[in-house]
Structures are given as C-alpha cells and as structure tokens.
Amino acid sequence: MFTLFSTRPVRKEGELFGEAHKKAIEMLWEAIQNGEFVAVLGPRRVGKTSVINVFLNKYGSRFYYLYYDLAFGMGRGAISYTELTPVKLRIPQRKLEYSALLNLGIVKMDVRPGSIVEFQNAFLGLLRFLNKKGTKTIIVFDEAQVLPRFTPLNMLGLLQTISDSFENISVVLTGSMPGLLERMINPSGEKPFFARYVERINIERWNAEEGFEYLRRGLPSAEPEELREATTELSGVPGFLAYYGKLRTKGLSHSRALEETMNYAVRLWSEDLRNFIRIYHSPGYIVALKRVAKGPSSGTSTEEIITEVKAVLGLSEVRIKNILRNLVDAGLLLRPRRGRYVIPERPLRKAVLRFSLRTF
C-alpha cells in the first residue's frame, strides 16, 4: 500500500515505489541465498538505502547482519578505522561464546581496540565463529566506494579473506558513484578483484511515467501538467520527487513547492561537489563540468572539453581525459554509448553553474 511521501529512506515494503526497486529486493535475496557478494549500484538519492532497509526488514530475521553507513566519509581523503562502526546489527549475543562476544564488543567499538591488528583480528574472529556455526551472515557497506580510505586498515584485503574463507558470509556493497565502486571491485584487467563473482543490481532514476505515477498517487487532485513538470525539472530523482510531494501535502502551491525543492536539490548537489573536490583537488574538474553545463542539451564532445580546460588551465590532454573518466565514474557526467558528455540531472547542472573556481 502506497503511503504519503517520505523524505527519509523507507523501511516497509508497502512504502517502496518503482518496479526496479521492488525487483532489487528479490534479486538481492536470491543472490544472498546463493552465497554471492552483491553490489547495488545507482545515482545519489535514487533509493538504494531504501532497498537495503526494506530487504533487512523483510528478510533480516532469517540471518545475522552488520550494517555500516559510510556516507559520512564521502568528502574525506582518509578515515580512521575506529570510525568503522555498525549503525545496525542483528547478532544475538546469548548465542556467542566468550571470545566471540569480546570480538563483537571490539567490532562495535564498545571495547576500544588497542591497535589496528586487534581490530582486524576481532573482526575476522567474529566472522570465523559465525561461519563455523553455519550461521548465514551479511555485512552491508552503504557507500562502499569510501572503503579504501579507512587507514591503515586494508578493507579490500579483509573482503578478499571473507570471499576466500567464509562460505556462510556474504557482503552487500552499495555505491552512488558506480564507476568508482566498479574500480574498487575490479581495479584492472590483470588484477583480480576481491570476490570471484559480484552480482550487480542497478537502480536508475525513474522515467517520466514512473515519476508522474509516483506523484499522482500521493497527489490525486493535482493538475497532471504540474506533476509532469515536477518530474522533468527534478530529473526523475526519487528523493527529490518525495521532497516536492511532501511540500505539496503541506499546502504549498506547485510553483512554490518546485522552487523550494529545486533549491534544496541544488544545495545537496553543491555539497556533493565540494566533497568530490576535496578528494580530487583540481580546478580541472569544475572547468570541465562547467563546459558541459553551458553546452547544448545534446551534449559536449571530448574535443570541446579538452580545448576549454587546456585554454583555462593548460593541462595536458592525458590529464583531462583522466578527469573526464573520474567524473563519469562518480556519476557527475554521463557519456551514453561513448557519445557526447551530458550532465545527468537538472539540479546538478544548476549546482555546477553556481560553483565557484575561487574554491581553489
């Protein structure tokens, strides 16, 4: 049953909208039953966390789990392993032996580890105990592309150990910068990734009809033209459409609700851009983005971007192509079928145009 617009990730299956989102729940469950590692991929605010929440709410009683929300590390170059703390877990303590109970305390940071080695041993010791007991356990890392920044902890090495040694442990990774997460999963053609196989589940923005139907169900008396305009202007992003719908239910007019939602979306994208630049500290990224944002809706060619960035900053063609690759992997640019580069969302385009090079 569809409920009123939620501006926070939903937890109940009846609150989840969109066929791709609902299908993702069952795909995730099937992959977990088969013992696979899973990557849930999609743009920011498309509903990946809602999918994980609904999955845990629906099936979580059938297994143990630890859930890590790593969004706090999006704009940070290095993160202490002591911040790797599960925000949710289901591991009944009464079923643990003393050593496993102590390890759980260290993993939860209730007992502060004396060193990185102690934390790593506790983490693997807990999983070893659960695996030996035959207990199905899932570890969820939300916004997993930041995992390599936990220092000096070798998270990818830990994931490799889990994949190689613990048949009853599965890992679920989500990433709002799909290309960066793909790089983490498979760094190069020669270098093997940490799991022999990773099931990919892709969740996209809603198309025009899905976005319209979502708004129509919650706003049945609204003018259809208004709902279609909101879907177009907000680029079918579930999180932004929910925010718009919430404002309409509070009595705001279409124009006022759309204006406030657009301002909200631009603020969020501006913060995402700042976080990105903190990691890839070069004005070349902003110059390239601005060139695309100022270009036609049909997109901007590689040559046009290279010419602009060279003229402004004097960077080499190799460096500029690397910048473009990082922007695509981060979801800040799209290049459909190796064609012209486009900005994927209208609010992001506005945020890019407002972004100042004086940041550097």
N, C-alpha and C positions, 0 to 999 in steps of 0.2 A: 504493500500500500504506500502510495506516494505521500510524503509529508511536506510541510512548508519548508522553505529554503533554509538550509543550514550553511552557515559561513565557516563552520569547523568541519574537519573530517568526520564522516558519519561512521556509525558502528553497527547499525542494524541493516539486514539485507533489504528490508522493505523501503529503506531510505536511499538505496543506491539506484541511480538512474543511468541508463545507457546500456545498450546491448553488449558493447565491448567490455564495459566494466563488469557486468554480470558474468559474461563468459570467462573473464580473467579469474574469477573466484574458482570456477570449476577446473580451469586449466591448471591453476596453482595447486589445487587439491590433488589432481591426478598426478602432477609431477612429483609432489611430496610423497604420495603413496609409492611411486616408482623409485624413490630414493634419490631423485635428481637435485642438483643445485638449480636455482631459478633466478633469473634477472627480470624484474618488472620495470620496463622502460617507458618513458614518456616525458613530455614537456612539464615545466613547472605548473602547479595548480590544476593539473588535469584530473586528479583524483586517485593517484597511486596509493597515498596513505589511507584513503577511504577503503580501497580494495583490500589492503593488508588488514585494516581494522575489522572489516566485515568478515574476512576469511578467519581471523582469530576468534571472532565472536561466534561464528558458525561451527567451526571445526576444532577450536582450541582445546576443548575438553578431551579430545582423543589423543593428545600428545603433550609433551612438555615444550616450553619455548622460552627464549630470551629475546627481547625486542629492544634494539638500540636505535634511537632517533639521533642522527648525526648532522641534522640541519644546522646546528649551532656552529659547526666548523666550516661552513661554506666559504667564508671570506678569510680564512686563516691559513697561513702557509705551513705552520707546524702546530700540532696539538699534543698535549701530554697524554700519555696512556692512562693517567689517573682520572681523566675525564671520560673514559670509556665505561660508562655506567648504564646498565639496562634501565629503561624507563618502565618497562612492564616485563613480568616473568611469571611463568607457571611451572614451578618445580617444587612439589610437596616436600617440605623439609623433614617430615616424620619418616619418610622413606629413604633418607640418606644415612649412610654410615658416617662416623665421626669425621674421618678425613675429608669425605666429600662435602660434609656440612661446613667444615672450615674453609674448604676451597670456594664454596658458594659465597661465604662471607667476604672473601677477598675479591671475587668476581663482582659482587655487588658494591664493593668499596665500603662495606660496613666495617671490615677489618682492613686497615690501610696496608698495602703491600710494602715490604721493605725495599724492594728493588723490582726492576723490570723482569728479571728472571723469576722472582717469586710469583709475580702476577701471571706470567706466561705459564709457569708450571701449574698454578692453581686452575687456570682456565682449561688447560688440556687435561688436568687430573679430574676435574668435574665431568668433562665430556667423556673421558675414558670410563669413568664409573657408570654413567648413564648408558653409554654404548654397550658395555659389558652386560648390564642388566637387561638389554634388549629393548630399552625404552626409546620410542621414537621421539626425537628432539629436533626442534627447528630453531635456528638462530637467524633473526631478521636484522639486517642493517639497512635502515632507511637513509637515503642519500649516500650510498656506499662509495661514490667516487672520491670522498674525502678520506677513505681508509688509509691510503698510503701516507697520509700526513701525520698519522699518530706515531710520534717518535719517543724513544728509539725502537718501539715495538714493530716487529716485522709481521704486520697483519696478513700480508699475502702468503707468507710462509706458514702462518697458522692455518689459513684456509686450505693450503696445499696439504698440510698434515691431516686436517679433517677429511678432505676428499680421499686421501690415500688410505687412511687407517680406521675411520669410524663409519661403518656402513649404516648405522642407525641414526646418524646425524645429517640433517640437510641444512643448507644455507639459502636464505632468500635475500637477494640484493635488490634495492630499488635505486633508480637514478634519474634525476631530472636533467642531467647533462649526458644523454645516452652515449654519445661518441666517446666521452671521457671514461665512462664506465666500461664501454667495449674495449678501450685501450687497456684498461686495468685487467679485464678478463683475458684478453689475448694481446700481449704487448707487441708482438711481431710475428711474422710468418715463420721464423725459425725457432722462436722461444715458446715453449708450451705454456698454456695458461694453467691456473691452479686447480681446475677441475677438468676431468676428461670430457665432460659434456655439461653445458649450461642451457637449460630451457629458457628461451626468450619469450616474454609476454609483452607485447607492445600495446600501449593505451594512447590513443590520439585525442586531439581536441574534437569536440562534437562538430558534425557538419551542420549546414544551415537548418535542415529539417529537425535534427535531434535537438539543437539548441532552442528552436522555436517551440517544439513539443514540450520540452522541459519547462519553459516559462509559461506556456499556455496552461499546463496542468495546475500550476500554482497560482496563475492569474487568469482565470477563465473569463473574466469580464473585460480584460484589457483589449485594446484595439490590436488586431493582428499585425498591422503595419508597424506599430510601436515595438512589438516583440521581435519582429524580423529585423528592425533597425538595431535593436539592442544586441541581437545575436551577431549581426555583421560587425558592428563597431567594436564589440568585445571579442571578436575572432573566435567565437565558439568555445571559449575557455570556461570549463565548469565552475571554477572558483569565482570568476568574475561575474558570471551569469547568476550564481547564487547570491552574490552581494547585491546585484541590481534587483533581483526578485525580492530580497529581504527589505530593501528600501521601499519598493512599491507596496509591500504589505503593511509598511508603517505609514502609508498615506502620501508618500511623495509622488509628484507627477512624473510622467515618463521622462520629460526633458531634464528635470532636476535629478532624478534617480540616475539617469545615464551620465550626466555631467559628474556627479559625485563618484560614481563607480569608475569612470574613466580616470578621474584624478587619483582615486585610490589605487587603481591598476598601475598608473604611471609611477606613483611613489614606490610601489613594490618593485617594479622593474628597475627603477633608478637605484634602489638598494642592491638588487641583484647585480647590476652593472658595476657598482662600487666594489662589491665582494669579488667579482670576477677580476677587476683591475688590480685588486690587492694581491692576487695570485700571479697574474700575468702583467707585470708592471711595465707597460709600454703604451705610449700615446698612439702607436700604430693601430691598435685595436679600435680606438674611438674614431680615428680618421677613416678607417675602412668602413666601420658601421655607419658613420655619418654620410659617406659617399653613397652607400646603398639606400639609406633612409631618404636622401634627397633625390634619388633616381626615380624612374617611372615604375609603375606597379608591375610591369613586365619583368623587372629585374635589372641588375647591373652586371656587366661582363667582368671577367677576371682582369682583362687588359685595362679596363676603365679604372678599376680599383687600384691596380698596380701603378698606373700613371699618377693617380691622385696622391697616394701615400708617398711615392718617390718625390713628387713635387713639394710636398709639405715637410717631409721628414728626411728624405734622402736615403731611405732604407733600401737594401738590396731586394731583387726580385725573389730570391730564395727565402729571405726572411719574411716578405709579405705573403708568400704562398703558405708559409707555416702559420702566420697569423690567421689567414682565412681558414685553414684546416682546424685550428683551435676554436675559432668562432662557430664553425659548423658543428664540431663535436660538442660544444657547450650548448647548442640549441639556439644560439643568438642569430645565426644565419641559416637559411635553407638554400640548397642548390639542387633542385629537382632534376633528376636524370642528367647530372653534370651540365645543366644549363646555366642560366644567369642567376646570380645571388639575389635573394629576397629576404626582407625582414618577416618573420613568421607571424607576428601579431601587431595589430594597430597600436595598442597601448605601448608596446615595446618600441615601435617606431617613434612615437612621441617622446618617450623617455630618452632615446638616443639623440634626438634633435635638441633636447634641452640639456644634455650632458655637456659639461664644460671641460675643455682641454686644460684649463687652469688648475685642474686636479693634479697635474704633474709639475 
